Amino acid sequence: MNQPPTSQLTRGYGIALASAVTLSTTAILIRHLTQAYELPPLVLAFWRDLFVMLSLLIVLSIVRPALLRVLRQHLLYLVFYGLVLAGFNALWTLSVAINGAAVSTVLAYCSAGFTALLGWWLLKEDLGWGKLLAVALSLGGCVLVAEALDPAAWRANLAGILTGILSGLAYAAYSLMGRSASQRGLNPWTTVLYTFGLAGLFLLIANLLFGSFLPGAAARPADLLWLGQSWAGWGYLLLLAAGPTLLGFGLYNTSLVYLPSSVANLIVTSEPVFTAIMAYFLFGERLSGVQIAGSLLILGGVIFLRMYEGRHKPALIQNAA
């Protein structure tokens, strides 16, 4: 059933914003697990991906078994997609452990600029002046929230900032792969199932074979069961997987059906604002005046983008088709 352009835009923006709110709780749960249980970040990333796959496998087996099947021609693509997701999850989880929930989430959203430029280069997506301005507002807000203008921050936390920026680049790659998957006709939930399952496999291999060399990985195979008999810790892991991760990524992938990857990624840049608010109340991570101004810039970029694309919806729908 063909929907009017305005209906497609409204649905896409609504789904992407819901994804941002849901995903904003992800860093909070990761921060709690790395602080309260000292869970190694790459071990956490492995269990998170595995639990996402198992949770979705159970749901789809009951609700829509047909989505468990995938064409053989898509398998190699999904393997590469899973590898990209493994890299993003590893880098971002490590960034949360180093930088904290709020700052790490903001740093991941330097992906907005990467996504817009790579989407224009690789997927031939529109890159008009309005989108460029929205990218500038979003990236400017990220710089202010991360306090990246302060040279002392780079000297004191170079590894953390570089890890955060690399997670942003990996997130951009994930966004482009998600857009390409929708163009190939892959169902968003099928994509989440296979990519998280494969990402978990790649992270398991990384922990077992390279754990002694990779920061935040399992130093020995027994560390994979770091939580031991801590049922509360396992409960938080399961909540992380079945709640914000599964629902958040599913909604984000669904938004890519209606919107170009650069647009969806820019909308989801409102996630750091929600994360920062929760981190303030739960962990005492306080935002300065400059960081609050940066958060407003991020939201301003999203609002401006919606107004700009609303006036240029024919071109947007043609690119999203």
C-alpha positions in Angstrom: 0.0 0.0 0.0 1.5 3.3 -1.1 1.5 6.0 1.5 1.6 9.8 0.8 5.0 11.4 1.1 4.0 13.3 4.3 2.8 10.1 5.9 6.1 8.4 5.2 8.1 11.3 6.6 5.9 11.5 9.7 6.2 7.8 10.4 9.9 7.7 9.7 10.6 10.7 12.0 8.4 9.2 14.8 10.1 5.8 14.6 13.6 7.3 14.6 12.8 9.6 17.6 11.3 6.6 19.5 14.5 4.7 18.8 16.6 7.6 20.3 14.6 7.6 23.5 14.9 3.8 23.8 18.6 3.6 22.9 19.4 6.3 25.5 19.0 3.8 28.3 21.6 1.5 26.8 24.6 3.5 28.0 23.1 3.7 31.4 22.8 0.0 31.8 26.3 -0.5 30.3 27.8 2.0 32.7 26.1 0.3 35.7 27.5 -3.1 34.6 31.1 -1.8 34.1 31.0 0.1 37.4 29.0 -2.1 39.8 30.3 -5.5 38.5 33.5 -4.4 36.8 32.5 -6.4 33.8 35.1 -6.2 31.0 33.6 -4.2 28.1 34.2 -6.7 25.3 32.8 -9.5 27.5 29.8 -7.4 28.1 29.5 -6.6 24.3 29.6 -10.4 23.5 26.8 -11.3 26.0 24.7 -8.3 24.9 24.8 -9.4 21.3 24.1 -13.0 22.1 21.2 -12.2 24.3 19.7 -9.9 21.7 19.9 -12.7 19.1 18.4 -15.3 21.5 15.6 -12.9 22.6 14.6 -12.0 19.1 14.9 -15.7 18.0 12.3 -16.6 20.6 9.9 -13.8 19.7 10.1 -14.3 16.0 9.7 -18.1 16.3 6.4 -17.5 18.1 5.1 -14.4 16.2 6.5 -14.5 12.7 8.6 -17.6 11.9 8.9 -16.6 8.3 11.3 -13.8 9.3 13.8 -16.4 10.5 14.6 -17.4 6.9 17.0 -15.4 4.7 18.0 -15.9 1.1 21.4 -17.5 0.4 22.4 -14.5 -1.7 22.2 -12.2 1.4 24.4 -14.4 3.7 27.7 -12.9 2.7 26.3 -9.4 3.1 25.0 -10.2 6.5 28.3 -11.6 7.6 30.1 -8.4 6.7 27.2 -6.4 8.3 27.7 -8.4 11.5 31.4 -7.7 11.5 30.7 -4.0 11.3 28.3 -4.2 14.2 30.8 -6.2 16.3 33.3 -3.4 15.8 30.8 -0.7 16.7 29.5 -2.5 19.8 33.1 -3.2 21.0 34.3 0.3 20.5 31.2 1.9 22.0 31.1 -0.3 25.1 34.7 0.4 25.7 34.0 4.1 25.3 31.2 4.0 27.9 33.6 2.3 30.4 36.3 5.0 29.8 34.3 8.2 29.2 31.0 7.6 31.1 27.5 7.3 29.8 26.8 10.8 28.7 30.0 11.7 27.0 30.5 8.4 25.2 27.0 8.6 23.8 27.7 12.1 22.5 31.0 11.0 20.9 29.3 8.2 19.1 27.2 10.7 17.4 30.0 12.3 15.5 28.7 9.6 13.1 26.2 12.1 11.8 28.8 13.9 9.8 30.4 10.6 8.6 27.0 9.2 7.6 25.9 12.2 5.6 29.1 12.4 3.7 29.5 8.7 3.1 25.8 8.3 2.3 26.2 11.0 -0.4 29.4 9.4 -1.7 28.4 5.7 -1.6 24.6 5.7 -1.8 24.0 8.8 -3.8 21.9 10.4 -1.1 21.0 14.1 -1.2 23.4 16.5 0.5 21.8 19.9 0.2 22.6 23.0 2.2 19.9 22.2 4.7 21.3 18.8 5.6 24.8 20.3 5.7 23.6 22.9 8.2 21.9 20.3 10.3 25.1 18.2 10.3 27.1 21.3 11.4 24.7 22.0 14.3 24.7 18.3 15.4 28.5 18.0 15.3 29.0 21.4 16.9 26.7 20.2 19.7 28.7 17.0 20.1 31.9 19.0 20.4 30.5 21.2 23.1 29.0 18.3 25.1 32.3 16.4 25.0 34.2 19.6 25.9 36.5 18.8 23.0 37.5 22.5 22.7 39.5 22.2 25.9 43.1 21.0 25.1 43.4 19.6 28.6 40.6 17.1 27.8 42.7 15.6 25.0 45.8 15.4 27.1 44.0 13.7 30.0 41.8 11.4 28.0 43.3 10.9 24.5 42.4 7.1 24.5 38.9 7.8 25.5 38.2 10.5 22.9 39.8 8.5 20.1 37.8 5.4 21.1 34.6 7.5 21.1 35.3 9.0 17.7 36.1 5.6 16.2 32.8 4.3 17.6 31.2 7.2 15.7 32.8 6.1 12.5 31.7 2.5 13.1 28.2 3.7 13.8 28.2 5.5 10.5 29.2 2.3 8.7 26.4 0.5 10.6 23.9 3.1 9.4 24.9 2.8 5.8 24.8 -0.9 6.0 21.2 -0.7 7.4 20.1 1.6 4.6 21.6 -0.8 2.1 19.9 -3.8 3.7 16.5 -2.1 3.4 17.2 -1.4 -0.3 18.0 -5.1 -0.7 14.5 -6.0 0.6 15.8 -7.5 4.0 13.2 -7.2 6.8 14.6 -5.0 9.6 13.9 -7.6 12.3 15.6 -10.4 10.2 18.6 -8.1 9.8 18.8 -7.5 13.6 18.6 -11.2 14.3 21.4 -12.2 12.0 23.7 -9.2 12.5 23.6 -9.5 16.3 24.1 -13.2 16.2 27.1 -12.9 13.9 28.5 -10.0 15.9 28.3 -12.1 19.0 30.2 -14.8 17.2 32.9 -12.4 16.1 33.2 -11.0 19.7 33.4 -14.5 21.1 36.3 -15.2 18.8 38.0 -11.9 19.7 37.7 -12.7 23.4 39.0 -16.2 23.1 41.8 -15.7 20.7 43.0 -12.1 21.3 41.7 -11.4 24.8 45.2 -11.0 26.2 46.0 -8.3 23.7 42.7 -6.4 23.3 41.8 -3.8 26.0 38.7 -4.7 27.9 38.6 -8.3 26.6 38.6 -11.6 28.5 42.2 -12.1 29.7 41.4 -15.9 29.9 38.4 -18.0 28.7 37.0 -18.2 32.3 36.4 -14.4 32.2 33.6 -15.0 29.8 31.6 -16.1 32.9 32.7 -13.1 34.9 29.4 -12.6 36.5 29.4 -16.1 37.9 26.4 -16.6 40.2 25.4 -12.9 40.3 21.9 -13.3 39.1 21.3 -9.6 39.4 24.2 -8.9 37.0 22.9 -11.5 34.5 19.4 -9.9 34.9 20.8 -6.5 33.9 22.5 -8.0 30.9 19.3 -9.7 29.8 17.4 -6.4 30.3 20.1 -4.5 28.3 19.7 -7.0 25.4 15.9 -7.6 25.3 15.0 -4.0 26.2 16.8 -0.9 24.8 19.2 -2.8 22.5 16.7 -5.0 20.7 13.8 -2.5 20.6 16.1 0.4 19.9 18.0 -1.1 17.1 14.9 -2.6 15.6 13.1 0.8 15.6 16.2 2.4 14.1 16.5 -0.2 11.3 12.7 0.3 10.7 13.2 4.0 10.3 15.7 3.4 7.6 12.9 1.9 5.4 11.3 5.4 5.3 14.3 7.7 5.6 17.8 8.0 4.1 20.5 6.9 6.5 21.8 10.4 7.1 18.4 11.7 8.0 17.6 8.8 10.4 21.1 9.2 12.0 20.6 12.9 12.5 17.3 12.4 14.3 18.8 9.8 16.6 21.4 12.3 17.6 18.9 13.5 20.2 19.8 10.3 22.1 22.7 11.9 24.1 20.3 14.5 25.5 18.1 11.8 27.1 21.2 9.8 28.2 22.7 12.9 29.8 19.6 13.6 31.8 19.4 10.0 33.1 23.2 9.9 33.8 22.8 13.1 35.9 20.2 11.5 38.2 21.7 8.0 38.4 25.4 8.7 38.4 25.8 12.3 39.2 27.3 13.1 35.8 26.6 16.8 35.6 26.3 18.9 32.5 28.0 22.3 32.4 26.5 25.4 30.8 28.5 24.7 27.6 27.3 21.1 27.5 23.7 22.1 27.9 24.2 24.6 25.0 25.6 21.7 23.0 22.6 19.5 23.8 20.3 22.3 22.5 22.3 22.6 19.3 21.8 18.8 18.7 18.0 19.2 19.2 18.0 22.3 17.1 19.6 20.4 14.3 17.0 17.7 14.4 14.1 20.2 14.4 15.6 22.2 11.6 16.2 19.1 9.5 12.5 18.1 9.9 11.4 21.6 8.7 13.9 21.5 5.8 12.9 18.0 4.6 9.2 18.9 5.0 9.7 21.6 2.3 11.7 19.2 0.1 9.8 16.0 0.6 9.5 15.1 -3.1 13.3 14.9 -3.4 13.5 13.0 -0.1 11.0 10.4 -1.2 12.7 9.9 -4.5 16.0 9.3 -2.7 14.4 7.0 -0.1 12.6 4.9 -2.7 
